[in-house]
Amino acid sequence: MANFSDFIAYLRQYFPLSPLNSLTIITGTISFYLLYRRALPKPIPGIPYNEFSARKFLGDVPAMVSHISQTDGTFVTYLMSTMKSLNAPLIQVFIQPMSKPLLVLADFRETEDLMLRRKDFDRSSDMGDLVKGLVPNHHIQLKTNARWKSQRRLIQDLMTPSFLHAVAGPVIHQNASILIELWRTKSRIANGRPWEAAKDINQVALDAVMSFAFGERFRNSATKAALEVVKGLDEKRVERSGGLDELAEFPPGQIHEVLQAILDLSGTVGEMQGSPLPKLTWAYISRRPRIQKATKIKNEYILNELKHAVQRREAGEGTIERSAVHHMILREKSFAEKEKRNPDYLSGIMIDEIFGFIFAGHETTSTTICWGLKLLADHPEIQTRVRTALQSSYALAKTEGRNPTIQEITGTPIPYLDATMEEMQRFGGTSPIVDREALVDTELLGHHIPKGTNVICLTMGPSMITPAFEIDEGRRTASCRAAKEGKEKAWDPEDMGVFIPERWLKDGEFDGAAGPLLAFGLGTRGCYGRRLAYVEMRIIFTLVLWNFELLQCPPAFSGYKSVLVSTNNPKDCYVRLREVKFNEK
């Protein structure tokens, strides 16, 4: 049928209708057509987009699903692929039906300007939607206002160097030492074969942040449970199960129900990533019996720990801070006294702030460590330089044939270790996007941006790992142009795609501002737990490289594909270890 009139004639020929019914059908058809047209994506003028996506109700979703299935990619690799095909530093995609386009920016200078200097952008509500079901009362849900600042006060001192070194450092070192014992046992049983390391790293990171949060009361180490299981294995039986390039497989330990609950809840964020209907998706996820049970276990555990900390304080035992929970109780008491109100120790805010740093702390750090293990194994010359720097810096520990202490690790600057960890952050892409939302009608790279439009900035890709797009300076804001004066902050296009820790060194000293990096975001709304992540990475990499050589794994276990859960995890994270003998150092 060539047109709408032919369709009506067809209906009249085969389905005789009264004038009233004909009018009803015509009106209904026209209304449906108009509603459909209204529901189609509405591109922002001037910003590149896929034209075929703009003609579909679901926008880019079908193309994104096809990309993921055909390339084994992710939501982020789809964005990068689309940006490459459109050849523009700022593009728009249509992910949520009947919503504003989502803008994608890949330019470090413009991203830096958004996050550090522009008051017309703030943290996007989209990022909050990803975890709103998990932590509805967390400060990530708030705009940068007085309420946000007030709530952040509860946890702001947890990241001071004194608290990290006195409270976090020792428990991280304790848990990392158990990991070393676990890997030494696995290495001897595997006898040169690789094994999957991601779960071990995820669990030791979770153990560490739980110990930091709850102090000595947390006694349910997942790493210790794994060690107990591995120690009981029949080594000869495992040794017979394959050649040197085949995996050595180890049974998991039985982890405590609260740890399993946290892992189950953390996994839900992966289902929310890229969802066109996040609220509906969470409503579906939250009704699963397993998730309902996990939520109940998590809430009850945190409430019990809060109650115990309050009881200790009231009994006069709470003068020395031994955990994050204890610190938060003291902070809430202090704020309540100043504000002349009763302290609310068991509020939803307290519960969600605690769970927030547990969730974010173990996921982001473990993912970065996994990428780091892969990169060090595939760059043995860099690994050797780091180990040499460690052995030189901890000469007494080497002479005495022991691991460096927590005081030695946190108190000894090692520029090459710092540079290597920074390069891991740049290369790994643990958090592949950071986001902002336009608070008013504004401009970005010369384009009009309506109020409420969300912008996600890529932490990988152009200007970060690959050469930047050429952008006319006249399209940038005055603040962005002024920031460039006297300091060109860009990587050399010739080697920016290569893993080179030396790029972060200047005259032998570590320079964290040597070039573009967005691993933790920037500005007031940058990652709150950045310092904790660096302390944990420093301890774990020091102890791992002190005790083991990371050997290259077979190609089948060395891929660099990723899977987007709450972070950008490597699909393959395996280790093949050789013990470092102290008398060989």
C-alpha positions, -999 to +999 in steps of 0.1 A: +000+000+000+016+032-012+001+056+013-024+062+041-054+067+018-047+033+002-047+018+037-081+033+044-095+021+011-082-014+019-100-014+052-133-003+035-131-029+009-125-059+032-139-046+065-170-025+058-172+002+084-198+027+095-188+064+092-183+066+130-161+035+131-141+048+101-136+081+119-125+063+151-099+042+132-086+072+113-084+093+145-067+065+164-042+058+137-033+095+133-030+098+171-007+067+173+014+081+145+017+115+162+026+099+195+052+077+179+067+107+162+068+126+195+084+097+212+113+095+187+147+109+199+151+147+196+187+155+187+204+186+199+212+207+168+247+207+156+260+177+177+268+146+156+247+115+161+238+083+143+210+092+119+195+057+118+192+057+157+173+090+156+146+073+135+139+046+161+119+047+193+147+029+212+173+052+197+208+037+200+198+007+221+194-018+192+228-008+177+244-010+211+230-045+218+242-056+183+277-041+190+280-059+224+269-092+210+291-091+179+323-076+194+321-090+229+321-053+239+304-031+265+283+000+267+315+020+268+331+004+238+299+011+219+303+048+228+339+048+217+331+030+185+303+055+177+326+085+185+352+071+161+327+066+133+313+101+137+348+115+141+339+141+167+350+149+203+314+155+213+285+133+201+250+124+213+234+090+217+198+081+225+197+055+253+165+063+273+132+066+253+114+099+256+144+115+273+171+140+264+200+128+244+231+116+263+262+136+253+296+119+252+327+140+255+362+127+247+386+156+254+407+160+286+409+197+285+372+202+282+365+175+308+389+192+332+372+225+327+338+209+334+349+194+366+372+221+380+359+254+369+324+254+355+296+261+379+269+254+353+275+217+356+272+193+386+272+156+393+246+138+371+216+122+386+221+093+361+251+081+381+231+082+412+203+061+395+228+033+390+231+027+427+199+044+440+184+011+449+215+001+469+222+034+487+192+057+483+205+079+512+241+082+501+257+115+493+262+105+456+225+111+451+228+148+461+237+179+441+267+199+455+248+219+480+247+225+518+230+192+524+257+174+504+284+191+524+267+184+557+264+147+549+300+144+536+312+157+570+303+123+585+331+105+565+355+132+553+382+126+579+383+089+571+407+097+542+432+118+562+467+104+561+467+100+599+436+079+599+446+059+568+481+051+583+469+044+618+437+025+611+434+014+574+471+006+567+476-020+594+444-040+585+451-038+548+487-051+554+472-079+576+448-090+549+474-087+521+498-109+541+471-136+541+468-132+504+506-138+500+503-170+521+473-181+499+492-175+467+524-191+480+503-222+487+485-221+453+518-215+435+534-246+449+504-267+441+500-252+406+537-258+399+541-234+370+505-234+358+483-203+358+451-198+379+423-173+381+433-144+404+403-120+401+383-137+428+413-137+452+419-100+446+382-091+449+380-110+482+411-095+498+400-060+488+366-067+504+383-082+535+405-051+538+376-025+535+355-045+559+383-045+584+387-008+579+350-002+584+344-025+614+378-029+630+387-060+650+350-071+652+353-082+615+367-117+618+352-134+587+380-131+562+371-146+528+409-148+520+415-168+551+387-192+543+402-197+508+436-204+524+421-231+547+406-249+517+437-248+496+459-260+524+438-291+526+441-301+490+458-332+477+488-316+459+496-347+438+460-349+425+461-313+414+495-317+398+482-345+376+453-325+362+470-308+332+500-294+314+518-261+322+496-240+299+464-254+314+446-239+344+451-251+379+417-249+394+411-244+431+378-249+451+365-217+467+363-211+504+331-207+523+326-170+528+305-154+555+269-145+546+274-107+549+303-109+524+282-129+500+254-104+505+277-075+496+290-093+465+254-101+454+243-065+458+274-052+441+267-074+411+233-058+405+250-026+393+263-044+362+227-051+352+219-014+355+248-002+333+234+011+300+198+003+309+173+025+290+149+022+319+170+022+351+141+026+376+121-002+360+152-024+359+159-019+396+123-025+405+127-059+387+161-067+403+150-057+438+122-082+438+145-112+435+145-133+467+183-134+466+186-096+465+159-091+491+178-115+514+211-098+507+197-064+515+183-076+548+216-093+558+236-062+549+213-038+568+211-059+599+249-064+600+256-026+597+229-018+622+244-042+647+279-027+643+265+008+647+247-003+679+279-019+693+299+012+686+273+034+704+273+010+734+311+012+735+311+050+735+284+051+762+304+027+783+334+050+780+354+026+758+352+047+727+381+072+731+404+056+706+392+053+670+397+018+657+373+017+628+354+039+603+321+031+620+335+042+654+347+074+638+313+081+622+296+076+656+319+102+672+313+126+643+275+123+645+276+129+682+298+160+677+275+174+650+244+167+670+258+187+700+267+217+678+232+216+661+214+211+694+196+179+684+196+142+694+222+121+675+207+097+649+233+069+650+211+044+632+197+065+603+195+054+567+222+080+560+246+062+584+238+028+569+242+040+533+274+060+538+290+029+554+278+006+527+288+031+500+325+031+509+325-007+514+309-012+479+330+014+461+362+007+480+364-030+472+351-028+436+373-001+422+405-011+440+402-048+432+396-040+395+426-017+393+448-043+409+436-069+384+445-047+355+479-040+372+487-076+376+481-082+339+501-052+328+531-061+350+531-097+338+531-086+302+558-060+308+585-080+327+611-053+324+589-028+342+581-054+368+618-059+374+624-022+378+596-019+404+610-049+423+645-035+422+632-002+436+614-020+464+645-040+474+666-009+474+641+011+495+635-017+520+671-028+523+667-039+560+637-061+552+657-077+524+687-083+547+664-098+574+645-120+549+611-106+558+582-086+543+583-048+546+563-036+576+533-013+572+554+015+587+581+009+560+556+008+532+536+039+541+567+058+553+591+053+524+586+072+491+593+051+460+588+072+429+589+044+404+563+024+423+540+055+424+546+061+387+537+025+379+505+026+399+496+059+381+502+043+347+480+014+357+452+039+365+457+055+331+457+023+312+432+001+331+401+023+327+386+010+360+360+038+359+356+043+321+333+073+324+327+103+347+296+124+343+281+158+348+246+174+343+239+209+329+222+229+357+211+257+333+210+262+295+247+265+286+273+258+259+298+230+253+324+232+225+303+259+209+270+239+210+239+250+229+232+225+257+197+225+273+193+225+311+191+189+324+213+174+297+237+147+309+273+146+297+295+116+302+332+120+298+354+091+286+384+084+308+400+063+280+402+069+243+410+103+225+433+126+244+439+099+270+452+067+253+449+078+216+456+112+200+431+140+207+406+154+182+416+187+167+394+214+183+393+250+173+403+270+204+375+294+196+350+267+205+363+263+240+352+284+270+374+313+282+382+294+314+394+264+293+416+286+271+430+305+301+439+272+319+461+262+290+483+293+292+518+284+302+511+247+308+505+223+279+491+191+297+490+165+270+507+131+263+530+126+233+508+111+206+537+089+195+537+068+227+505+076+246+491+042+237+521+024+254+524+014+290+553+036+302+555+045+340+584+068+333+560+094+318+550+102+355+586+109+366+603+143+364+640+144+374+635+111+392+606+123+413+570+113+409+548+139+392+511+131+395+503+162+373+525+151+344+496+146+320+459+137+316+443+112+340+407+109+350+407+076+369+392+093+400+374+122+384+384+158+393+373+185+416+349+186+445+329+156+432+360+135+424+363+101+440+361+103+477+381+071+484+411+080+462+436+080+491+424+047+505+428+031+470+464+043+467+473+030+502+457-004+494+473-007+460+507+003+474+505-024+501+493-052+479+516-045+449+546-042+473+539-075+490+531-093+458+562-082+439+583-087+470+574-123+471+566-133+435+576-128+399+545-124+377+551-146+347+533-142+314+502-164+311+493-183+279+475-161+252+442-178+260+443-163+295+459-129+286+432-111+267+424-074+273+387-076+268+366-061+296+332-066+312+313-036+326+299-044+360+301-017+386+336-011+372+354-020+340+367-054+349+392-074+328+376-106+315+408-124+319+428-120+352+451-150+357+485-153+374+514-176+369+538-171+398+574-179+406+585-173+442+613-148+448+639-163+471+654-139+495+689-153+490+686-146+453+679-109+457 
